[in-house]
Amino acid sequence: MKPILYMAPIQGITSFQYRNEYSRAFRGYDCAITPFIKSVKSDSIKKSHLRNILPEKNDVTFEIIPQILGKTPKDFIVLARAIFDLGYKAVNWNLGCPLLRVRRKGRGSGMLPFSDEIADFLKEVIPAIPNKLSLKVRLGAEENRDLFKLLPELNDLPLKEIIIHPRTGRQMYSGEADVSSFEESLSLTKHPVVYNGDIDTIEKFEVLANRLPMINRWMIGRGGITDPFLPDKIKHLKINTEKKRLDRFASFHKALFEAYRQELSGPAHLIGKMKEVWWYWTRAFEADDKFFLKMTRIKDVDKYLLAVEKFFGGKPKLLV
């Protein structure tokens, strides 16, 4: 089966600026789930609340599915309808966010122990929204059995798909993804399933694809930020020589920097945003520690650009 690839929602990274410039530079993704938008107690949604998904700010070659974080049906419905009015035919409900502050409020993966509440939520929401609805889940909040209790309760509901990250919320991103529990979960659901977790090299993807031949939908997260060529590799698209890949990486950086510069206010905000991305990118290059340490101290835009120009001009060895 031809793999269908999803860009994972990574808060602070996969904004519309990143999605747009990635789409212009690379080809492998079929879909992107956006970083979550919080539902709010309101009968109407301000345009500023939807800034990351406004059609005029999104120019990509793949499908975009906005993600909602919330636990109150009424608030979710209002937001989903506003998203539909922007032209989005599907939304995703975040039941996977592992952040402690989110879990403590009973949102994200913190809601997973309460399968009856989730089922009641969906029974109220689905008939009230014009969008198709998918879920992004983990194995549980604290224990990896929450999902096994939940999945059978969802079988009679018209869900678009379920994206499963086989870790608990408490694990965050530590340890290895529990592929055995993912396999066990497949027998409990009638819905299409997307695998998400630890796909950071073509070799790991191939191991998973051989182990899970029934899966053709795959979500790529942190590994796709570190190695922006990874979706192309999985799709067996043409990958250039190392020199051309390095030039492509440098061009992607330049385009992303300019996109952020147009939207962000002040040098501190701009450089801070680029440092977030470089936290992933430095792992794509050999002997990158010295460069990244130097960059963490830079506060001036011109000095930042000079440091990056010197870095790429030195022809660093790509590890991806």
C-alpha positions in Angstrom: 0.0 0.0 0.0 1.2 3.5 -0.8 2.0 5.3 2.5 -0.1 8.3 3.3 2.0 10.7 5.4 0.8 13.2 8.0 2.8 16.1 9.5 2.3 15.9 13.3 1.2 19.0 15.2 4.2 20.3 17.1 3.3 23.3 19.2 5.5 26.2 18.5 7.0 24.6 15.4 4.5 23.5 12.7 2.8 26.9 12.4 1.5 28.2 9.1 4.9 29.7 8.3 6.6 26.4 8.7 3.9 24.5 6.8 4.0 27.0 3.9 7.8 27.0 3.5 8.1 23.2 4.0 5.5 22.7 1.2 7.5 24.8 -1.2 10.8 23.1 -0.4 9.7 19.4 0.0 7.0 17.1 -1.3 6.4 14.0 0.9 3.5 15.0 3.1 -0.2 14.3 2.2 -1.7 16.0 5.2 -0.9 18.2 8.2 -2.7 18.3 11.5 -2.2 21.8 13.0 -1.1 22.6 16.5 -4.1 22.7 18.7 -6.5 25.6 19.0 -8.1 25.8 22.4 -11.9 25.9 22.6 -13.2 29.0 24.4 -16.4 29.9 26.2 -18.0 32.0 23.6 -20.9 32.0 21.1 -18.6 33.4 18.4 -14.9 33.0 17.6 -12.6 36.0 16.9 -10.6 35.9 13.7 -7.4 36.3 15.8 -8.2 33.0 17.6 -8.0 31.2 14.2 -4.9 33.0 13.0 -2.8 29.9 12.4 -5.4 28.4 10.0 -6.8 31.4 8.2 -6.9 30.4 4.5 -5.1 33.6 3.4 -2.1 32.6 5.5 -2.0 29.0 4.4 -0.5 28.1 1.0 0.4 24.4 0.9 0.2 21.4 -1.5 -1.2 19.0 1.2 -4.5 18.9 3.2 -4.7 20.8 6.4 -6.8 19.5 9.3 -7.1 21.9 12.3 -6.9 20.4 15.7 -9.0 21.4 18.7 -8.1 21.0 22.4 -11.1 21.1 24.7 -13.5 19.1 26.9 -16.8 21.1 26.8 -19.1 20.0 23.9 -20.8 23.4 23.4 -17.4 25.2 23.1 -16.1 22.6 20.8 -19.1 22.8 18.5 -18.9 26.6 18.3 -15.2 26.4 17.3 -15.7 23.5 14.9 -18.4 25.4 13.1 -16.2 28.5 12.8 -13.4 26.3 11.3 -15.9 24.8 8.8 -16.9 28.4 7.8 -13.2 28.9 6.8 -13.5 26.0 4.4 -12.1 23.1 6.5 -14.2 19.9 6.0 -12.5 18.0 8.9 -11.2 18.7 12.4 -9.2 16.7 14.9 -9.9 16.4 18.6 -6.7 16.4 20.7 -6.9 13.5 23.2 -3.1 13.0 23.2 -1.4 16.2 24.5 1.0 14.9 27.3 1.8 18.3 28.9 1.2 18.1 32.6 -0.7 21.5 32.8 -3.1 20.2 30.1 -3.6 16.8 31.7 -4.3 18.3 35.1 -7.2 20.2 33.5 -8.7 17.0 32.2 -7.8 17.9 28.6 -5.6 16.1 26.0 -4.4 12.7 27.3 -5.7 13.7 30.7 -9.3 12.8 29.5 -8.4 9.3 28.4 -9.3 7.5 31.7 -12.9 8.8 31.3 -14.1 6.7 28.3 -17.8 7.3 29.2 -17.3 11.1 29.2 -15.5 10.9 25.8 -18.2 8.8 24.3 -20.9 11.2 25.6 -18.9 14.2 24.3 -18.7 12.7 20.8 -22.4 11.7 20.7 -23.3 15.3 21.4 -20.7 16.9 19.1 -20.7 14.8 16.0 -24.4 15.4 15.0 -23.9 19.1 15.8 -21.0 19.9 13.5 -20.7 19.9 9.7 -17.0 18.8 9.8 -15.8 15.2 9.8 -14.1 14.4 13.1 -10.9 12.4 13.8 -9.2 11.8 17.1 -5.5 11.9 18.1 -5.0 9.7 21.2 -2.3 8.1 23.4 -2.5 4.8 25.2 -3.7 6.5 28.3 -3.0 9.3 30.8 -1.0 7.3 33.4 -1.6 3.7 32.3 -1.5 2.1 28.9 -5.0 0.5 29.3 -7.2 3.6 29.0 -7.3 3.3 25.2 -8.3 -0.3 25.2 -11.4 0.5 27.3 -12.2 3.5 25.1 -11.9 2.1 21.5 -14.8 -0.4 21.6 -17.1 2.4 22.8 -16.3 4.4 19.7 -17.0 1.7 17.1 -20.6 2.8 16.4 -19.6 6.5 15.9 -18.9 8.0 12.5 -15.3 9.0 13.0 -13.0 9.9 10.1 -10.0 8.1 11.7 -8.0 7.6 14.9 -4.4 8.6 15.2 -2.6 6.6 17.9 0.6 7.5 19.6 1.6 4.4 21.6 2.8 6.1 24.7 1.0 7.4 27.8 0.7 11.0 28.7 2.9 10.5 31.7 5.7 9.2 29.5 5.7 12.4 27.4 8.3 11.4 24.7 10.6 9.3 26.9 11.2 5.6 26.3 10.3 3.7 23.1 6.9 3.7 21.5 4.9 0.7 22.6 4.3 -1.0 19.2 2.9 -4.1 20.8 0.1 -2.1 22.5 -0.5 -0.4 19.2 -1.0 -3.8 17.5 -3.3 -4.9 20.3 -5.4 -1.7 19.9 -6.1 -2.5 16.2 -8.3 -5.4 17.1 -10.5 -3.2 19.2 -11.5 -0.6 16.6 -13.4 -0.6 13.3 -12.1 2.8 12.3 -9.1 3.7 10.1 -6.0 4.0 12.2 -2.9 6.3 11.7 0.4 5.2 13.4 2.3 8.0 15.2 5.6 7.6 17.1 9.4 7.4 16.7 9.5 7.6 12.9 12.8 9.4 12.6 14.7 7.4 10.0 13.9 5.6 6.8 15.2 2.4 8.5 12.8 2.7 11.4 9.9 3.4 9.1 10.7 0.3 7.1 10.8 -1.9 10.2 7.4 -0.5 11.3 5.9 -0.9 7.8 7.0 -4.6 7.7 5.7 -5.2 11.2 2.4 -3.4 10.5 1.4 -4.2 6.9 -2.2 -3.4 7.5 -1.3 0.3 8.2 -0.8 2.8 5.3 -1.3 6.0 7.3 1.7 7.3 9.2 2.2 10.5 11.2 5.8 11.9 11.4 6.7 14.2 14.3 10.0 15.3 15.7 11.9 13.1 13.2 10.4 15.0 10.3 11.6 18.4 11.7 15.2 17.1 12.3 15.2 15.4 8.8 13.0 17.4 6.5 13.9 14.9 3.7 12.4 12.0 5.6 8.9 12.1 4.0 10.5 12.2 0.5 12.7 9.2 1.4 9.6 7.2 2.6 7.8 8.0 -0.6 10.9 7.0 -2.6 11.0 10.5 -4.2 14.3 11.6 -5.8 16.9 12.6 -3.2 19.7 14.9 -4.4 23.4 14.6 -3.7 24.6 15.8 -0.3 25.7 19.1 -1.7 22.4 19.8 -3.3 20.6 18.7 -0.1 22.7 21.0 1.9 21.9 23.9 -0.5 18.2 22.9 -0.2 18.4 22.9 3.6 20.0 26.4 3.6 17.4 27.7 1.2 14.6 26.3 3.4 16.2 28.1 6.4 16.3 31.4 4.5 12.7 31.1 3.4 11.5 30.2 6.9 13.5 33.0 8.5 11.9 35.5 6.1 8.4 34.1 6.7 8.9 34.5 10.4 10.4 38.0 10.0 7.2 39.1 8.3 5.0 37.9 11.1 6.9 38.2 14.3 7.6 41.4 16.3 11.1 42.3 17.4 14.5 40.6 17.0 14.2 38.6 20.3 10.9 37.0 19.2 12.3 36.2 15.7 15.7 34.8 16.9 13.9 32.9 19.7 11.6 31.2 17.1 14.6 30.2 14.9 16.4 28.7 17.9 13.4 26.5 18.6 13.7 25.1 15.1 17.5 24.8 15.3 17.1 22.7 18.5 15.9 20.0 16.0 18.0 20.9 13.1 21.4 20.7 14.8 20.9 17.0 15.1 20.9 16.8 11.3 24.5 17.8 11.1 27.8 16.3 12.3 29.7 18.2 15.1 26.9 20.7 15.6 27.2 21.4 19.3 29.7 24.2 19.1 27.6 26.1 16.5 24.4 25.7 18.5 26.0 26.8 21.7 27.3 29.9 20.0 23.9 30.6 18.5 22.1 30.3 21.9 24.0 33.5 22.9 23.1 35.5 19.9 20.5 38.3 20.3 21.2 40.4 17.2 19.6 39.5 13.9 22.6 40.5 11.8 24.9 38.4 14.0 22.5 35.5 13.7 22.4 35.6 9.9 26.2 35.9 9.8 26.6 32.8 12.0 24.2 30.8 9.9 25.9 31.9 6.7 29.2 30.9 8.1 27.8 27.5 9.2 26.4 26.6 5.8 29.4 28.1 4.1 31.6 25.7 6.0 29.8 22.7 4.2 28.8 20.8 7.4 28.3 17.1 6.9 24.6 16.1 6.9 23.7 13.1 9.0 20.2 12.8 7.4 
